[in-house]
Amino acid sequence: MKANIQIQSNPFIANADDIELIVKTHLKASDIKLETIDELDIYYKPYDGSIYYVATTVDGQTFKNVQPLFI
């Protein structure tokens, strides 16, 4: 079973899968290989629709976005 998670907070509506896709697309565009990521923490702020993340690779490197991503 696949759960569909939707976050609703006026005026923003976001799907958890869409948020994850935005972050993974940003990581790929930053030349970070997804298969090297061990842990990925994603933070969505519904009051302004901003997305932040912290990605840690298997060798301990940490990547995060300074500027917010938006849904």
Distance bins in CASP14 RR format, pairs under 12 A and 6 or more apart:
PFRMAT RR
TARGET T0000
AUTHOR 0000-0000-0000
RMODE 2
METHOD distances of the structure
MODEL  1
2 16 0 0 0 0 0 1 0 0 0 0 0
2 17 0 0 0 0 1 0 0 0 0 0 0
3 15 0 0 0 0 0 1 0 0 0 0 0
3 16 0 0 0 0 1 0 0 0 0 0 0
3 17 0 0 0 0 1 0 0 0 0 0 0
4 14 0 0 0 0 0 1 0 0 0 0 0
4 15 1 0 0 1 0 0 0 0 0 0 0
4 16 1 0 0 1 0 0 0 0 0 0 0
4 17 1 0 0 1 0 0 0 0 0 0 0
4 18 0 0 0 0 0 1 0 0 0 0 0
5 13 0 0 0 0 0 1 0 0 0 0 0
5 14 0 0 0 0 1 0 0 0 0 0 0
5 15 1 0 0 1 0 0 0 0 0 0 0
5 16 1 1 0 0 0 0 0 0 0 0 0
5 17 1 0 0 1 0 0 0 0 0 0 0
5 18 0 0 0 0 0 1 0 0 0 0 0
5 19 0 0 0 0 1 0 0 0 0 0 0
5 20 0 0 0 0 0 1 0 0 0 0 0
5 42 0 0 0 0 0 1 0 0 0 0 0
5 44 0 0 0 0 0 1 0 0 0 0 0
6 12 0 0 0 0 0 1 0 0 0 0 0
6 13 1 0 0 1 0 0 0 0 0 0 0
6 14 1 0 0 1 0 0 0 0 0 0 0
6 15 1 0 1 0 0 0 0 0 0 0 0
6 16 1 0 0 1 0 0 0 0 0 0 0
6 17 0 0 0 0 1 0 0 0 0 0 0
6 18 0 0 0 0 1 0 0 0 0 0 0
6 19 0 0 0 0 0 1 0 0 0 0 0
6 44 0 0 0 0 0 1 0 0 0 0 0
6 46 0 0 0 0 0 1 0 0 0 0 0
6 71 0 0 0 0 0 1 0 0 0 0 0
7 13 1 0 0 1 0 0 0 0 0 0 0
7 14 1 0 1 0 0 0 0 0 0 0 0
7 15 1 0 0 1 0 0 0 0 0 0 0
7 16 1 0 0 1 0 0 0 0 0 0 0
7 17 0 0 0 0 0 1 0 0 0 0 0
7 18 0 0 0 0 1 0 0 0 0 0 0
7 19 0 0 0 0 1 0 0 0 0 0 0
7 42 0 0 0 0 0 1 0 0 0 0 0
7 43 0 0 0 0 0 1 0 0 0 0 0
7 44 1 0 0 1 0 0 0 0 0 0 0
7 45 0 0 0 0 0 1 0 0 0 0 0
7 46 1 0 1 0 0 0 0 0 0 0 0
7 47 0 0 0 0 0 1 0 0 0 0 0
7 49 0 0 0 0 1 0 0 0 0 0 0
7 51 0 0 0 0 0 1 0 0 0 0 0
7 71 0 0 0 0 1 0 0 0 0 0 0
8 14 0 0 0 0 1 0 0 0 0 0 0
8 15 0 0 0 0 0 1 0 0 0 0 0
8 16 0 0 0 0 0 1 0 0 0 0 0
8 44 0 0 0 0 0 1 0 0 0 0 0
8 46 0 0 0 0 1 0 0 0 0 0 0
8 49 0 0 0 0 0 1 0 0 0 0 0
9 44 0 0 0 0 1 0 0 0 0 0 0
9 45 0 0 0 0 1 0 0 0 0 0 0
9 46 1 1 0 0 0 0 0 0 0 0 0
9 47 1 0 0 1 0 0 0 0 0 0 0
9 48 0 0 0 0 1 0 0 0 0 0 0
9 49 0 0 0 0 1 0 0 0 0 0 0
9 71 0 0 0 0 0 1 0 0 0 0 0
10 46 0 0 0 0 1 0 0 0 0 0 0
10 47 0 0 0 0 1 0 0 0 0 0 0
10 48 0 0 0 0 0 1 0 0 0 0 0
10 49 0 0 0 0 0 1 0 0 0 0 0
11 46 0 0 0 0 1 0 0 0 0 0 0
11 47 0 0 0 0 1 0 0 0 0 0 0
11 48 0 0 0 0 1 0 0 0 0 0 0
11 49 0 0 0 0 1 0 0 0 0 0 0
11 71 0 0 0 0 0 1 0 0 0 0 0
12 18 0 0 0 0 0 1 0 0 0 0 0
12 19 0 0 0 0 0 1 0 0 0 0 0
12 44 0 0 0 0 1 0 0 0 0 0 0
12 45 0 0 0 0 1 0 0 0 0 0 0
12 46 1 0 1 0 0 0 0 0 0 0 0
12 47 1 0 0 1 0 0 0 0 0 0 0
12 48 1 0 0 1 0 0 0 0 0 0 0
12 49 1 0 1 0 0 0 0 0 0 0 0
12 50 0 0 0 0 1 0 0 0 0 0 0
12 51 0 0 0 0 0 1 0 0 0 0 0
12 70 0 0 0 0 1 0 0 0 0 0 0
12 71 1 0 0 1 0 0 0 0 0 0 0
13 19 0 0 0 0 0 1 0 0 0 0 0
13 44 0 0 0 0 0 1 0 0 0 0 0
13 46 0 0 0 0 1 0 0 0 0 0 0
13 49 0 0 0 0 1 0 0 0 0 0 0
13 71 0 0 0 0 1 0 0 0 0 0 0
14 20 0 0 0 0 0 1 0 0 0 0 0
14 21 0 0 0 0 0 1 0 0 0 0 0
14 22 0 0 0 0 1 0 0 0 0 0 0
14 42 0 0 0 0 0 1 0 0 0 0 0
14 44 1 0 0 1 0 0 0 0 0 0 0
14 45 0 0 0 0 0 1 0 0 0 0 0
14 46 1 0 0 1 0 0 0 0 0 0 0
14 47 0 0 0 0 0 1 0 0 0 0 0
14 48 0 0 0 0 0 1 0 0 0 0 0
14 49 1 0 0 1 0 0 0 0 0 0 0
14 50 0 0 0 0 0 1 0 0 0 0 0
14 51 0 0 0 0 1 0 0 0 0 0 0
14 69 0 0 0 0 0 1 0 0 0 0 0
14 70 0 0 0 0 1 0 0 0 0 0 0
14 71 1 0 1 0 0 0 0 0 0 0 0
15 21 0 0 0 0 1 0 0 0 0 0 0
15 22 0 0 0 0 0 1 0 0 0 0 0
15 44 0 0 0 0 0 1 0 0 0 0 0
15 71 0 0 0 0 1 0 0 0 0 0 0
16 22 0 0 0 0 0 1 0 0 0 0 0
16 23 0 0 0 0 0 1 0 0 0 0 0
16 42 0 0 0 0 1 0 0 0 0 0 0
16 44 0 0 0 0 1 0 0 0 0 0 0
16 46 0 0 0 0 0 1 0 0 0 0 0
16 51 0 0 0 0 0 1 0 0 0 0 0
16 71 0 0 0 0 0 1 0 0 0 0 0
17 23 0 0 0 0 0 1 0 0 0 0 0
17 24 0 0 0 0 0 1 0 0 0 0 0
17 42 0 0 0 0 0 1 0 0 0 0 0
17 71 0 0 0 0 0 1 0 0 0 0 0
18 24 0 0 0 0 0 1 0 0 0 0 0
18 25 0 0 0 0 0 1 0 0 0 0 0
18 42 0 0 0 0 0 1 0 0 0 0 0
18 44 0 0 0 0 0 1 0 0 0 0 0
18 49 0 0 0 0 0 1 0 0 0 0 0
18 51 0 0 0 0 1 0 0 0 0 0 0
18 69 0 0 0 0 0 1 0 0 0 0 0
18 70 0 0 0 0 0 1 0 0 0 0 0
18 71 1 0 0 1 0 0 0 0 0 0 0
19 25 0 0 0 0 0 1 0 0 0 0 0
19 26 0 0 0 0 0 1 0 0 0 0 0
19 40 0 0 0 0 0 1 0 0 0 0 0
19 42 1 0 0 1 0 0 0 0 0 0 0
19 43 0 0 0 0 1 0 0 0 0 0 0
19 44 1 0 1 0 0 0 0 0 0 0 0
19 45 0 0 0 0 0 1 0 0 0 0 0
19 46 0 0 0 0 0 1 0 0 0 0 0
19 49 0 0 0 0 1 0 0 0 0 0 0
19 50 0 0 0 0 0 1 0 0 0 0 0
19 51 1 0 1 0 0 0 0 0 0 0 0
19 52 0 0 0 0 0 1 0 0 0 0 0
19 53 0 0 0 0 1 0 0 0 0 0 0
19 68 0 0 0 0 0 1 0 0 0 0 0
19 69 0 0 0 0 1 0 0 0 0 0 0
19 70 0 0 0 0 0 1 0 0 0 0 0
19 71 1 0 0 1 0 0 0 0 0 0 0
20 26 0 0 0 0 0 1 0 0 0 0 0
20 27 0 0 0 0 0 1 0 0 0 0 0
20 34 0 0 0 0 0 1 0 0 0 0 0
20 37 0 0 0 0 0 1 0 0 0 0 0
20 40 0 0 0 0 1 0 0 0 0 0 0
20 41 0 0 0 0 0 1 0 0 0 0 0
20 42 1 0 0 1 0 0 0 0 0 0 0
20 44 0 0 0 0 1 0 0 0 0 0 0
20 51 0 0 0 0 1 0 0 0 0 0 0
20 53 0 0 0 0 1 0 0 0 0 0 0
20 55 0 0 0 0 0 1 0 0 0 0 0
20 69 0 0 0 0 0 1 0 0 0 0 0
20 71 0 0 0 0 0 1 0 0 0 0 0
21 27 0 0 0 0 0 1 0 0 0 0 0
21 28 0 0 0 0 0 1 0 0 0 0 0
21 34 0 0 0 0 0 1 0 0 0 0 0
21 42 0 0 0 0 0 1 0 0 0 0 0
21 51 0 0 0 0 0 1 0 0 0 0 0
21 69 0 0 0 0 0 1 0 0 0 0 0
21 71 0 0 0 0 1 0 0 0 0 0 0
22 28 0 0 0 0 0 1 0 0 0 0 0
22 29 0 0 0 0 0 1 0 0 0 0 0
22 42 0 0 0 0 1 0 0 0 0 0 0
22 44 0 0 0 0 1 0 0 0 0 0 0
22 49 0 0 0 0 0 1 0 0 0 0 0
22 50 0 0 0 0 0 1 0 0 0 0 0
22 51 1 0 0 1 0 0 0 0 0 0 0
22 52 0 0 0 0 0 1 0 0 0 0 0
22 53 0 0 0 0 1 0 0 0 0 0 0
22 65 0 0 0 0 0 1 0 0 0 0 0
22 68 0 0 0 0 0 1 0 0 0 0 0
22 69 1 0 1 0 0 0 0 0 0 0 0
22 70 0 0 0 0 1 0 0 0 0 0 0
22 71 1 0 0 1 0 0 0 0 0 0 0
23 29 0 0 0 0 0 1 0 0 0 0 0
23 30 0 0 0 0 0 1 0 0 0 0 0
23 32 0 0 0 0 0 1 0 0 0 0 0
23 34 0 0 0 0 0 1 0 0 0 0 0
23 37 0 0 0 0 0 1 0 0 0 0 0
23 40 1 0 0 1 0 0 0 0 0 0 0
23 41 0 0 0 0 1 0 0 0 0 0 0
23 42 1 0 1 0 0 0 0 0 0 0 0
23 43 0 0 0 0 1 0 0 0 0 0 0
23 44 0 0 0 0 1 0 0 0 0 0 0
23 50 0 0 0 0 0 1 0 0 0 0 0
23 51 1 0 0 1 0 0 0 0 0 0 0
23 52 0 0 0 0 1 0 0 0 0 0 0
23 53 1 0 1 0 0 0 0 0 0 0 0
23 54 0 0 0 0 0 1 0 0 0 0 0
23 55 0 0 0 0 1 0 0 0 0 0 0
23 63 0 0 0 0 0 1 0 0 0 0 0
23 64 0 0 0 0 0 1 0 0 0 0 0
23 65 0 0 0 0 1 0 0 0 0 0 0
23 68 0 0 0 0 0 1 0 0 0 0 0
23 69 1 0 0 1 0 0 0 0 0 0 0
23 70 0 0 0 0 0 1 0 0 0 0 0
23 71 0 0 0 0 0 1 0 0 0 0 0
24 30 0 0 0 0 0 1 0 0 0 0 0
24 32 0 0 0 0 1 0 0 0 0 0 0
24 33 0 0 0 0 0 1 0 0 0 0 0
24 34 1 0 0 1 0 0 0 0 0 0 0
24 35 0 0 0 0 0 1 0 0 0 0 0
24 37 0 0 0 0 1 0 0 0 0 0 0
24 40 0 0 0 0 1 0 0 0 0 0 0
24 42 0 0 0 0 1 0 0 0 0 0 0
24 51 0 0 0 0 0 1 0 0 0 0 0
24 53 0 0 0 0 1 0 0 0 0 0 0
24 55 0 0 0 0 1 0 0 0 0 0 0
24 69 0 0 0 0 0 1 0 0 0 0 0
25 32 0 0 0 0 0 1 0 0 0 0 0
25 34 0 0 0 0 0 1 0 0 0 0 0
25 51 0 0 0 0 0 1 0 0 0 0 0
25 53 0 0 0 0 0 1 0 0 0 0 0
25 65 0 0 0 0 0 1 0 0 0 0 0
25 69 0 0 0 0 1 0 0 0 0 0 0
26 32 0 0 0 0 1 0 0 0 0 0 0
26 34 0 0 0 0 0 1 0 0 0 0 0
26 40 0 0 0 0 0 1 0 0 0 0 0
26 42 0 0 0 0 0 1 0 0 0 0 0
26 51 0 0 0 0 1 0 0 0 0 0 0
26 52 0 0 0 0 0 1 0 0 0 0 0
26 53 1 0 0 1 0 0 0 0 0 0 0
26 55 0 0 0 0 1 0 0 0 0 0 0
26 63 0 0 0 0 1 0 0 0 0 0 0
26 64 0 0 0 0 0 1 0 0 0 0 0
26 65 1 0 0 1 0 0 0 0 0 0 0
26 66 0 0 0 0 0 1 0 0 0 0 0
26 67 0 0 0 0 1 0 0 0 0 0 0
26 68 0 0 0 0 0 1 0 0 0 0 0
26 69 1 0 1 0 0 0 0 0 0 0 0
26 70 0 0 0 0 0 1 0 0 0 0 0
27 33 0 0 0 0 1 0 0 0 0 0 0
27 34 1 0 0 1 0 0 0 0 0 0 0
27 35 0 0 0 0 0 1 0 0 0 0 0
27 36 0 0 0 0 1 0 0 0 0 0 0
27 37 1 0 0 1 0 0 0 0 0 0 0
27 40 0 0 0 0 1 0 0 0 0 0 0
27 42 0 0 0 0 0 1 0 0 0 0 0
27 53 1 0 0 1 0 0 0 0 0 0 0
27 54 0 0 0 0 0 1 0 0 0 0 0
27 55 1 0 0 1 0 0 0 0 0 0 0
27 56 0 0 0 0 0 1 0 0 0 0 0
27 57 0 0 0 0 0 1 0 0 0 0 0
27 63 1 0 0 1 0 0 0 0 0 0 0
27 64 0 0 0 0 0 1 0 0 0 0 0
27 65 0 0 0 0 1 0 0 0 0 0 0
27 69 0 0 0 0 0 1 0 0 0 0 0
28 34 1 0 0 1 0 0 0 0 0 0 0
28 35 0 0 0 0 0 1 0 0 0 0 0
28 36 0 0 0 0 0 1 0 0 0 0 0
28 37 0 0 0 0 0 1 0 0 0 0 0
28 55 0 0 0 0 0 1 0 0 0 0 0
28 63 0 0 0 0 0 1 0 0 0 0 0
29 63 0 0 0 0 0 1 0 0 0 0 0
29 65 0 0 0 0 0 1 0 0 0 0 0
29 69 0 0 0 0 0 1 0 0 0 0 0
30 37 0 0 0 0 0 1 0 0 0 0 0
30 53 0 0 0 0 0 1 0 0 0 0 0
30 55 0 0 0 0 1 0 0 0 0 0 0
30 63 1 0 0 1 0 0 0 0 0 0 0
30 64 0 0 0 0 0 1 0 0 0 0 0
30 65 0 0 0 0 1 0 0 0 0 0 0
30 66 0 0 0 0 0 1 0 0 0 0 0
30 67 0 0 0 0 0 1 0 0 0 0 0
30 69 0 0 0 0 0 1 0 0 0 0 0
31 63 0 0 0 0 0 1 0 0 0 0 0
32 40 0 0 0 0 0 1 0 0 0 0 0
32 53 0 0 0 0 0 1 0 0 0 0 0
32 55 1 0 0 1 0 0 0 0 0 0 0
32 56 0 0 0 0 0 1 0 0 0 0 0
32 57 1 0 0 1 0 0 0 0 0 0 0
32 61 0 0 0 0 1 0 0 0 0 0 0
32 62 0 0 0 0 0 1 0 0 0 0 0
32 63 1 0 1 0 0 0 0 0 0 0 0
32 64 0 0 0 0 0 1 0 0 0 0 0
32 65 0 0 0 0 0 1 0 0 0 0 0
33 55 0 0 0 0 0 1 0 0 0 0 0
33 57 0 0 0 0 1 0 0 0 0 0 0
33 58 0 0 0 0 0 1 0 0 0 0 0
33 59 0 0 0 0 0 1 0 0 0 0 0
33 61 0 0 0 0 0 1 0 0 0 0 0
33 63 0 0 0 0 0 1 0 0 0 0 0
34 40 0 0 0 0 1 0 0 0 0 0 0
34 55 0 0 0 0 1 0 0 0 0 0 0
34 57 0 0 0 0 0 1 0 0 0 0 0
34 58 0 0 0 0 0 1 0 0 0 0 0
34 63 0 0 0 0 0 1 0 0 0 0 0
35 57 0 0 0 0 1 0 0 0 0 0 0
35 58 0 0 0 0 1 0 0 0 0 0 0
36 55 0 0 0 0 1 0 0 0 0 0 0
36 56 0 0 0 0 1 0 0 0 0 0 0
36 57 1 0 1 0 0 0 0 0 0 0 0
36 58 1 0 1 0 0 0 0 0 0 0 0
36 59 1 0 0 1 0 0 0 0 0 0 0
36 60 0 0 0 0 1 0 0 0 0 0 0
36 61 0 0 0 0 1 0 0 0 0 0 0
36 63 0 0 0 0 0 1 0 0 0 0 0
37 53 0 0 0 0 0 1 0 0 0 0 0
37 54 0 0 0 0 0 1 0 0 0 0 0
37 55 1 0 1 0 0 0 0 0 0 0 0
37 56 1 0 0 1 0 0 0 0 0 0 0
37 57 1 0 1 0 0 0 0 0 0 0 0
37 58 1 0 0 1 0 0 0 0 0 0 0
37 59 0 0 0 0 0 1 0 0 0 0 0
37 60 0 0 0 0 0 1 0 0 0 0 0
37 61 0 0 0 0 1 0 0 0 0 0 0
37 62 0 0 0 0 0 1 0 0 0 0 0
37 63 0 0 0 0 1 0 0 0 0 0 0
38 54 0 0 0 0 0 1 0 0 0 0 0
38 55 0 0 0 0 1 0 0 0 0 0 0
38 56 1 0 1 0 0 0 0 0 0 0 0
38 57 1 0 0 1 0 0 0 0 0 0 0
38 58 1 0 1 0 0 0 0 0 0 0 0
38 59 0 0 0 0 1 0 0 0 0 0 0
38 60 1 0 0 1 0 0 0 0 0 0 0
38 61 0 0 0 0 1 0 0 0 0 0 0
38 62 0 0 0 0 0 1 0 0 0 0 0
38 63 0 0 0 0 0 1 0 0 0 0 0
39 53 0 0 0 0 0 1 0 0 0 0 0
39 54 0 0 0 0 1 0 0 0 0 0 0
39 55 1 0 0 1 0 0 0 0 0 0 0
39 56 1 0 1 0 0 0 0 0 0 0 0
39 57 0 0 0 0 1 0 0 0 0 0 0
39 58 0 0 0 0 1 0 0 0 0 0 0
39 60 0 0 0 0 1 0 0 0 0 0 0
39 61 0 0 0 0 0 1 0 0 0 0 0
39 62 0 0 0 0 1 0 0 0 0 0 0
39 63 0 0 0 0 0 1 0 0 0 0 0
39 64 0 0 0 0 0 1 0 0 0 0 0
40 52 0 0 0 0 0 1 0 0 0 0 0
40 53 1 0 0 1 0 0 0 0 0 0 0
40 54 1 0 0 1 0 0 0 0 0 0 0
40 55 1 0 1 0 0 0 0 0 0 0 0
40 56 1 0 0 1 0 0 0 0 0 0 0
40 57 0 0 0 0 0 1 0 0 0 0 0
40 62 0 0 0 0 0 1 0 0 0 0 0
40 63 0 0 0 0 1 0 0 0 0 0 0
40 64 0 0 0 0 0 1 0 0 0 0 0
40 65 0 0 0 0 0 1 0 0 0 0 0
41 51 0 0 0 0 0 1 0 0 0 0 0
41 52 0 0 0 0 1 0 0 0 0 0 0
41 53 1 0 0 1 0 0 0 0 0 0 0
41 54 1 0 1 0 0 0 0 0 0 0 0
41 55 1 0 0 1 0 0 0 0 0 0 0
41 56 0 0 0 0 1 0 0 0 0 0 0
41 62 0 0 0 0 0 1 0 0 0 0 0
41 63 0 0 0 0 0 1 0 0 0 0 0
41 64 0 0 0 0 1 0 0 0 0 0 0
41 65 0 0 0 0 0 1 0 0 0 0 0
42 50 0 0 0 0 0 1 0 0 0 0 0
42 51 1 0 0 1 0 0 0 0 0 0 0
42 52 1 0 0 1 0 0 0 0 0 0 0
42 53 1 0 1 0 0 0 0 0 0 0 0
42 54 0 0 0 0 1 0 0 0 0 0 0
42 55 0 0 0 0 1 0 0 0 0 0 0
42 64 0 0 0 0 0 1 0 0 0 0 0
42 65 0 0 0 0 0 1 0 0 0 0 0
42 68 0 0 0 0 0 1 0 0 0 0 0
42 69 0 0 0 0 1 0 0 0 0 0 0
42 71 0 0 0 0 0 1 0 0 0 0 0
43 49 0 0 0 0 0 1 0 0 0 0 0
43 50 0 0 0 0 1 0 0 0 0 0 0
43 51 1 0 0 1 0 0 0 0 0 0 0
43 52 1 0 1 0 0 0 0 0 0 0 0
43 53 1 0 0 1 0 0 0 0 0 0 0
43 54 0 0 0 0 1 0 0 0 0 0 0
43 64 0 0 0 0 1 0 0 0 0 0 0
43 65 0 0 0 0 0 1 0 0 0 0 0
43 68 0 0 0 0 1 0 0 0 0 0 0
43 69 0 0 0 0 0 1 0 0 0 0 0
44 50 1 0 0 1 0 0 0 0 0 0 0
44 51 1 0 1 0 0 0 0 0 0 0 0
44 52 0 0 0 0 1 0 0 0 0 0 0
44 53 0 0 0 0 1 0 0 0 0 0 0
44 68 0 0 0 0 0 1 0 0 0 0 0
44 69 0 0 0 0 1 0 0 0 0 0 0
44 70 0 0 0 0 0 1 0 0 0 0 0
44 71 1 0 0 1 0 0 0 0 0 0 0
45 51 1 0 0 1 0 0 0 0 0 0 0
45 52 1 0 0 1 0 0 0 0 0 0 0
45 68 1 0 0 1 0 0 0 0 0 0 0
45 69 0 0 0 0 0 1 0 0 0 0 0
45 70 0 0 0 0 0 1 0 0 0 0 0
45 71 0 0 0 0 0 1 0 0 0 0 0
46 70 0 0 0 0 0 1 0 0 0 0 0
46 71 0 0 0 0 1 0 0 0 0 0 0
47 68 0 0 0 0 0 1 0 0 0 0 0
48 68 1 0 0 1 0 0 0 0 0 0 0
48 69 0 0 0 0 0 1 0 0 0 0 0
48 70 0 0 0 0 1 0 0 0 0 0 0
48 71 0 0 0 0 0 1 0 0 0 0 0
49 68 1 0 0 1 0 0 0 0 0 0 0
49 69 0 0 0 0 1 0 0 0 0 0 0
49 70 1 0 1 0 0 0 0 0 0 0 0
49 71 1 0 1 0 0 0 0 0 0 0 0
50 65 0 0 0 0 1 0 0 0 0 0 0
50 66 0 0 0 0 0 1 0 0 0 0 0
50 67 0 0 0 0 1 0 0 0 0 0 0
50 68 1 1 0 0 0 0 0 0 0 0 0
50 69 1 0 0 1 0 0 0 0 0 0 0
50 70 1 0 0 1 0 0 0 0 0 0 0
50 71 0 0 0 0 1 0 0 0 0 0 0
51 64 0 0 0 0 0 1 0 0 0 0 0
51 65 1 0 0 1 0 0 0 0 0 0 0
51 67 0 0 0 0 0 1 0 0 0 0 0
51 68 1 0 0 1 0 0 0 0 0 0 0
51 69 1 0 1 0 0 0 0 0 0 0 0
51 70 1 0 0 1 0 0 0 0 0 0 0
51 71 1 0 0 1 0 0 0 0 0 0 0
52 63 0 0 0 0 0 1 0 0 0 0 0
52 64 1 0 0 1 0 0 0 0 0 0 0
52 65 1 0 1 0 0 0 0 0 0 0 0
52 66 0 0 0 0 1 0 0 0 0 0 0
52 67 0 0 0 0 1 0 0 0 0 0 0
52 68 1 0 0 1 0 0 0 0 0 0 0
52 69 1 0 0 1 0 0 0 0 0 0 0
52 70 0 0 0 0 0 1 0 0 0 0 0
53 62 0 0 0 0 0 1 0 0 0 0 0
53 63 0 0 0 0 1 0 0 0 0 0 0
53 64 1 0 0 1 0 0 0 0 0 0 0
53 65 1 0 1 0 0 0 0 0 0 0 0
53 66 0 0 0 0 0 1 0 0 0 0 0
53 67 0 0 0 0 0 1 0 0 0 0 0
53 68 0 0 0 0 0 1 0 0 0 0 0
53 69 1 0 0 1 0 0 0 0 0 0 0
54 60 0 0 0 0 0 1 0 0 0 0 0
54 61 0 0 0 0 0 1 0 0 0 0 0
54 62 1 0 0 1 0 0 0 0 0 0 0
54 63 1 0 0 1 0 0 0 0 0 0 0
54 64 1 0 1 0 0 0 0 0 0 0 0
54 65 0 0 0 0 1 0 0 0 0 0 0
54 66 0 0 0 0 0 1 0 0 0 0 0
55 61 0 0 0 0 1 0 0 0 0 0 0
55 62 1 0 0 1 0 0 0 0 0 0 0
55 63 1 0 1 0 0 0 0 0 0 0 0
55 64 1 0 0 1 0 0 0 0 0 0 0
55 65 0 0 0 0 1 0 0 0 0 0 0
56 62 1 0 1 0 0 0 0 0 0 0 0
56 63 1 0 0 1 0 0 0 0 0 0 0
56 64 0 0 0 0 1 0 0 0 0 0 0
57 63 1 0 0 1 0 0 0 0 0 0 0
END
